[in-house]
């Protein structure tokens, strides 16, 4: 038997079927699996047996051709990490809200336009990736995710953010590149732990004064927006290390930028 033909034998409660050109998964799984990965296959559906693996803590089904998931996914209540990225999902089951131990949820590169409000129960969630979908709005309940530290929303159709974004007081990274955002809510100033704010390729004309209330912000990327002037309160950001202003509509650069540079901030303009 050639090495690449040997059967998949789980080790230490881990089963890996990545990149195996599978169109279907087995209908019988070893009991007590804790980690299962079937990344980069050609799966269009999933067997009922998968939802019986109630000891699973890690489930990776990314890079397949899944168009939907059954409600039975809500049985996997011990999951800490769920990766459904790079599929064809147009919706996710409301029963994902049962997975209250989730800390990492990847839904990137799908065709999602909305999320069920049941997800607001994911109070342990630290990382949420919604990049490359079809979101036009972000639900108000996003503010009910008190432990969220990183939110990725690249390449969607957002025009604004809800005021409740300011309730994410543990947020460290907010990635909003390539949307259609025209303004930021003043509540963004409540994100006292924020380190990285990426607003590239949006439609911002102005910035709220409260952005100066971000004491830990290190990286602020404003490339390719519609800013014609720069508000002087940006100079008050005490921890800023990098400010990118390229490809805006600035008639001139204000003198106070020199103050930032003298403080060690790298400015691209």
C-alpha positions in Angstrom: 0.0 0.0 0.0 1.4 3.4 -1.0 1.9 5.9 1.8 -0.8 8.3 0.5 -3.3 5.4 0.4 -3.0 4.4 4.0 -6.3 4.7 6.0 -6.8 7.7 8.2 -6.2 6.6 11.8 -7.1 9.1 14.5 -4.3 9.9 17.1 -5.0 11.4 20.5 -8.7 12.0 19.5 -7.7 13.9 16.4 -8.8 13.1 12.9 -7.4 14.9 9.9 -8.8 14.5 6.4 -7.4 17.7 4.9 -6.8 18.0 1.1 -8.0 14.4 0.4 -10.2 15.2 -2.6 -13.2 13.9 -0.7 -16.8 14.4 -2.0 -18.3 12.7 1.0 -17.3 12.1 4.6 -17.4 8.7 6.3 -20.7 7.8 8.0 -19.0 6.2 11.0 -16.5 8.2 13.1 -14.3 7.0 16.0 -15.9 8.0 19.3 -14.7 10.8 21.5 -13.0 12.8 18.8 -12.0 16.2 20.0 -10.6 17.7 16.8 -11.8 17.0 13.3 -10.6 18.7 10.1 -11.7 18.2 6.5 -10.2 21.3 5.1 -9.9 21.7 1.3 -12.0 18.9 -0.1 -15.1 18.9 -2.3 -17.8 18.4 0.2 -21.4 19.6 -0.6 -23.1 17.9 2.3 -22.3 16.4 5.7 -23.3 13.0 7.3 -25.6 12.8 10.3 -22.9 11.0 12.1 -20.8 14.2 12.3 -23.4 15.7 14.7 -23.0 12.8 17.1 -19.4 13.9 17.9 -20.5 15.8 20.9 -17.0 15.9 22.4 -15.6 17.9 19.5 -13.7 21.0 20.5 -12.3 21.9 17.0 -14.1 21.5 13.7 -12.6 22.7 10.4 -14.8 22.4 7.3 -13.2 25.3 5.4 -12.5 25.3 1.7 -15.3 23.0 0.6 -18.5 23.6 -1.3 -21.1 23.6 1.5 -24.2 25.7 0.7 -25.9 25.1 4.0 -25.6 23.5 7.4 -28.3 21.6 9.3 -29.6 22.7 12.6 -27.9 19.7 14.2 -24.6 21.6 14.3 -26.0 23.1 17.4 -25.4 19.8 19.2 -21.7 20.3 19.2 -21.8 22.4 22.4 -18.1 21.8 23.4 -16.7 23.5 20.3 -14.1 26.1 20.9 -13.1 26.7 17.2 -15.4 26.4 14.2 -14.1 27.2 10.7 -16.6 27.3 7.9 -14.7 29.7 5.7 -14.4 29.5 1.9 -17.7 27.7 1.3 -20.9 28.7 -0.4 -23.0 29.4 2.7 -25.9 31.9 2.2 -27.0 31.6 5.8 -26.0 30.0 9.1 -28.2 28.0 11.4 -29.6 29.8 14.4 -28.5 26.9 16.5 -24.9 28.2 16.3 -26.1 30.2 19.2 -26.0 27.0 21.3 -22.2 26.8 20.9 -21.6 29.0 23.9 -18.0 27.8 24.3 -16.9 29.1 20.9 -13.8 31.4 21.1 -13.0 31.4 17.3 -15.6 31.5 14.5 -14.5 31.7 10.9 -17.3 32.5 8.3 -15.1 34.3 5.8 -15.4 33.8 2.0 -19.1 32.8 1.8 -22.2 34.5 0.5 -23.7 35.7 3.8 -25.9 38.7 4.0 -27.0 38.4 7.7 -26.4 36.5 10.9 -29.1 35.1 13.2 -29.6 37.1 16.4 -29.0 33.9 18.4 -25.3 34.4 17.9 -25.4 37.2 20.5 -25.2 34.4 23.1 -21.6 33.6 22.1 -20.2 35.4 25.1 -16.8 33.6 25.0 -16.1 34.6 21.4 -12.8 36.3 21.0 -12.3 36.1 17.2 -15.0 36.6 14.5 -14.1 36.6 10.8 -16.8 37.7 8.4 -14.4 38.8 5.6 -15.5 38.4 1.9 -19.2 38.1 2.3 -22.2 40.3 1.3 -23.0 42.1 4.5 -24.6 45.5 4.0 -25.2 46.1 7.7 -23.8 44.8 11.0 -26.5 43.8 13.5 -26.9 45.9 16.7 -26.5 42.8 18.8 -22.8 42.6 17.9 -22.3 44.7 21.0 -23.4 41.7 23.1 -20.1 39.9 22.4 -18.3 41.2 25.5 -15.0 39.2 25.0 -14.5 39.8 21.3 -10.9 40.9 20.6 -10.7 40.7 16.8 -13.4 41.5 14.3 -12.7 41.1 10.6 -15.1 42.5 8.0 -12.9 43.0 4.9 -14.6 43.1 1.5 -18.3 43.5 2.3 -20.8 46.2 1.5 -21.1 48.0 4.8 -22.0 51.7 4.7 -22.0 52.3 8.5 -21.4 50.6 11.9 -24.0 50.4 14.7 -23.5 52.5 17.8 -23.3 49.3 19.7 -19.9 48.6 18.3 -18.7 50.8 21.2 -19.8 48.1 23.6 -16.9 45.8 22.5 -14.6 47.1 25.2 -12.2 44.2 24.8 -11.7 44.7 21.1 -8.1 45.0 20.0 -8.3 44.7 16.2 -11.1 46.0 13.9 -10.6 45.3 10.2 -13.0 47.1 7.8 -11.0 47.4 4.6 -12.9 47.6 1.3 -16.4 48.5 2.4 -18.5 51.7 1.7 -18.4 53.2 5.1 -19.1 57.0 5.0 -18.9 57.7 8.7 -17.9 56.1 12.1 -20.1 56.3 15.1 -18.9 58.4 18.0 -19.1 55.3 20.3 -15.9 54.1 18.6 -14.1 56.1 21.3 -15.2 53.5 23.9 -12.9 50.9 22.4 -10.2 51.6 25.0 -8.2 48.4 24.2 -8.1 48.9 20.4 -4.7 48.6 18.9 -5.3 48.3 15.2 -8.0 50.1 13.1 -8.0 49.4 9.4 -10.3 51.6 7.4 -8.7 51.3 4.0 -10.8 51.7 0.8 -13.9 53.2 2.3 -15.8 56.4 1.7 -14.9 58.4 4.8 -15.2 62.2 4.6 -14.7 62.9 8.3 -13.6 61.2 11.5 -15.4 61.5 14.9 -13.6 63.5 17.6 -13.9 60.5 19.9 -11.3 58.6 17.9 -8.8 60.7 19.9 -10.0 58.8 23.0 -8.3 55.5 22.0 -5.3 55.4 24.4 -3.7 52.2 23.0 -4.3 52.7 19.2 -1.0 51.9 17.4 -2.0 51.5 13.8 -4.6 53.6 11.9 -5.0 52.9 8.2 -7.0 55.5 6.4 -5.8 54.8 2.8 -8.0 55.5 -0.1 -10.9 57.4 1.5 -12.4 60.8 0.8 -10.7 62.9 3.5 -10.1 66.5 2.4 -8.8 67.7 5.7 -7.2 66.0 8.7 -8.7 66.8 12.2 -6.0 68.0 14.7 -7.3 65.7 17.4 -5.5 62.8 15.7 -2.3 64.3 17.2 -3.7 63.4 20.6 -3.4 59.6 20.0 -0.7 58.8 22.6 0.3 55.4 21.3 0.1 55.9 17.6 3.0 54.2 15.7 1.7 54.2 12.1 -0.7 56.5 10.3 -1.4 55.8 6.7 -3.1 58.7 4.8 -2.3 57.8 1.2 -4.8 58.2 -1.7 -7.1 60.6 0.0 -8.1 64.1 -1.2 -5.9 66.1 1.1 -5.1 69.5 -0.3 -2.2 69.9 2.1 -0.7 68.2 5.1 -1.2 70.0 8.4 1.9 71.0 10.5 0.8 69.0 13.5 1.8 65.8 11.7 5.4 66.8 12.5 4.6 66.5 16.2 3.5 62.9 15.6 6.7 62.1 13.6 8.8 63.6 16.4 7.1 61.2 18.7 8.2 58.3 16.6 5.0 57.8 14.5 5.6 56.7 10.9 3.3 58.6 8.6 2.6 57.7 5.0 1.0 60.5 3.0 
